[in-house]
Amino acid sequence: EATDPPDSDSLEKMLPATLTILKSIPIFFKIDRCKIAELCKGGKRRIITSGQLISKCGERIENMFIVCSGKARGECCGATTRIFSMGDTFGELAIYLGYLQHVCEEHDVGCRNSEPFKPWLIHGADIVGDEPGWILEFSMDNLFRLFLHSPRLLCNVVRVGEEQLQAERAGGRAE
């Protein structure tokens, strides 16, 4: 069942139904509800409408999104590639790879050539609102800061990122 967006853009009053959705998402695995609510204060809610462009194919992925109500769809060349509904996420693989790239550059190790990361750091499809609702948006920089406060969140993003890379190698383009 869909949830209404919180009254506050800063998400300081997180609805219990929203917390339940977030608790079921793999990146919040083994993080208690109070910590999830605290982490989500760094997020931004976005109301979505049918046909609204959320992210554009070919643009660098700078955000991770969680669908809290309504639906969004991936579109490529006029065809729907995937439907995102309540509890679905997109952009987390780029967060994982972006963090790896950031750490490598910060410590001047390994990743002097970031070319291998580029295919996964850009949107492979337009993401468009399909049914009205709202999504929770986290910027890459905001998530990097949250990793300092929640090592479990970082571990979960790494685990989910590795699973998505394995799925990519097995044949399907990761979102």
C-alpha positions as CSV (number, residue, x, y, z in Angstrom):
1,E,0.0,0.0,0.0
2,A,1.3,3.4,-0.9
3,T,2.4,5.9,1.7
4,D,1.9,9.6,1.9
5,P,5.0,11.8,1.9
6,P,6.0,13.3,5.3
7,D,5.0,16.8,6.0
8,S,8.6,17.9,6.2
9,D,11.0,18.1,3.3
10,S,13.8,17.3,5.8
11,L,12.1,14.0,6.7
12,E,12.4,14.8,10.4
13,K,8.9,13.2,10.9
14,M,9.4,9.8,9.2
15,L,6.1,7.9,8.9
16,P,6.1,4.4,10.4
17,A,5.0,2.9,7.0
18,T,8.0,4.6,5.3
19,L,10.4,3.2,7.9
20,T,8.9,-0.3,7.3
21,I,9.6,0.1,3.5
22,L,13.1,1.3,4.2
23,K,13.8,-1.5,6.6
24,S,13.0,-4.1,3.9
25,I,15.6,-2.6,1.5
26,P,19.0,-4.5,1.3
27,I,21.1,-1.4,1.9
28,F,19.4,-1.0,5.3
29,F,19.9,-4.7,6.3
30,K,20.7,-5.1,10.0
31,I,20.3,-1.4,10.7
32,D,17.7,-0.6,13.4
33,R,14.7,1.6,12.7
34,C,16.0,4.5,14.8
35,K,19.3,4.6,12.9
36,I,17.4,4.4,9.5
37,A,15.3,7.3,10.6
38,E,18.4,9.2,11.6
39,L,20.2,8.4,8.3
40,C,17.2,9.4,6.3
41,K,17.3,12.9,7.6
42,G,20.1,13.4,5.1
43,G,17.8,12.4,2.3
44,K,15.4,14.5,0.3
45,R,11.9,13.6,-0.7
46,R,10.7,14.2,-4.2
47,I,7.1,14.1,-5.3
48,I,6.9,12.3,-8.7
49,T,4.2,12.6,-11.3
50,S,3.4,10.5,-14.3
51,G,5.8,11.3,-17.2
52,Q,8.1,13.4,-15.0
53,L,11.8,12.9,-15.9
54,I,13.7,11.8,-12.7
55,S,17.0,11.1,-14.3
56,K,18.2,11.2,-17.9
57,C,20.0,8.5,-19.9
58,G,23.7,9.3,-20.4
59,E,24.0,11.6,-17.4
60,R,26.4,10.8,-14.6
61,I,24.6,9.2,-11.6
62,E,25.0,11.4,-8.6
63,N,22.0,10.1,-6.5
64,M,20.5,7.0,-5.2
65,F,16.7,6.8,-5.2
66,I,14.2,4.8,-3.1
67,V,10.6,4.5,-4.3
68,C,8.4,5.0,-1.3
69,S,5.1,5.3,-3.2
70,G,3.9,5.4,-6.8
71,K,6.0,3.9,-9.6
72,A,8.8,4.9,-11.9
73,R,10.0,3.2,-15.1
74,G,13.2,2.9,-16.9
75,E,12.9,3.8,-20.6
76,C,15.4,3.2,-23.4
77,C,14.6,3.9,-27.1
78,G,10.9,4.3,-26.3
79,A,10.7,0.8,-24.6
80,T,10.2,0.2,-20.9
81,T,13.2,-1.6,-19.5
82,R,12.1,-1.9,-15.8
83,I,9.3,-0.8,-13.5
84,F,10.3,0.5,-10.0
85,S,7.6,0.3,-7.3
86,M,7.4,0.8,-3.6
87,G,10.7,-0.4,-2.0
88,D,12.7,-0.5,-5.2
89,T,15.9,1.4,-5.5
90,F,18.1,2.7,-8.3
91,G,21.5,4.3,-8.5
92,E,23.1,2.3,-5.7
93,L,25.6,0.5,-7.9
94,A,26.9,3.9,-9.0
95,I,27.2,4.9,-5.3
96,Y,29.2,1.8,-4.6
97,L,31.6,2.3,-7.6
98,G,31.7,6.0,-7.0
99,Y,32.8,5.4,-3.4
100,L,35.5,2.9,-4.6
101,Q,36.7,5.5,-7.2
102,H,36.7,8.2,-4.5
103,V,38.7,6.1,-2.0
104,C,41.2,5.1,-4.7
105,E,41.7,8.7,-5.9
106,E,41.9,10.0,-2.3
107,H,44.7,7.5,-1.4
108,D,46.3,7.6,-4.8
109,V,46.0,3.9,-5.3
110,G,45.0,1.7,-8.2
111,C,42.4,3.7,-10.0
112,R,44.4,6.3,-11.9
113,N,42.4,5.4,-14.9
114,S,38.7,5.7,-14.1
115,E,37.6,4.6,-17.5
116,P,36.4,1.1,-16.3
117,F,34.0,2.8,-13.9
118,K,32.3,5.1,-16.5
119,P,29.8,2.6,-17.9
120,W,28.3,2.1,-14.4
121,L,28.5,5.7,-13.4
122,I,26.0,7.0,-16.0
123,H,22.3,6.3,-16.4
124,G,21.7,3.5,-19.0
125,A,18.1,4.6,-19.4
126,D,15.8,7.5,-18.7
127,I,14.0,7.1,-15.3
128,V,10.5,8.5,-15.6
129,G,7.5,8.8,-13.2
130,D,4.9,6.2,-14.0
131,E,2.3,6.7,-11.3
132,P,2.2,9.6,-8.9
133,G,4.0,9.1,-5.6
134,W,7.2,10.1,-3.9
135,I,10.8,9.0,-3.8
136,L,13.6,9.4,-1.3
137,E,16.8,10.8,-2.9
138,F,20.3,10.6,-1.4
139,S,23.2,12.4,-3.1
140,M,26.5,10.5,-3.5
141,D,28.3,13.0,-1.3
142,N,25.6,12.8,1.4
143,L,25.9,9.0,1.4
144,F,29.7,9.2,1.7
145,R,29.2,11.3,4.8
146,L,26.7,8.8,6.2
147,F,29.2,6.0,5.8
148,L,31.2,7.6,8.6
149,H,28.2,7.4,11.0
150,S,27.1,3.9,9.9
151,P,29.8,1.4,8.9
152,R,26.9,-1.1,8.5
153,L,25.5,1.1,5.7
154,L,28.8,1.1,3.9
155,C,29.1,-2.7,4.2
156,N,25.5,-3.1,2.9
157,V,26.2,-0.8,-0.1
158,V,29.4,-2.8,-0.9
159,R,27.4,-6.1,-0.7
160,V,24.6,-4.8,-2.9
161,G,27.1,-3.3,-5.3
162,E,29.0,-6.5,-5.6
163,E,25.8,-8.5,-6.2
164,Q,24.7,-6.0,-8.9
165,L,28.1,-6.3,-10.6
166,Q,27.8,-10.1,-10.6
167,A,24.4,-9.8,-12.1
168,E,25.8,-7.5,-14.8
169,R,28.5,-10.0,-15.6
170,A,25.8,-12.7,-15.8
171,G,24.0,-10.9,-18.5
172,G,21.7,-8.0,-17.6
173,R,22.6,-4.4,-17.3
174,A,22.4,-3.2,-13.7
175,E,20.4,-0.1,-12.9
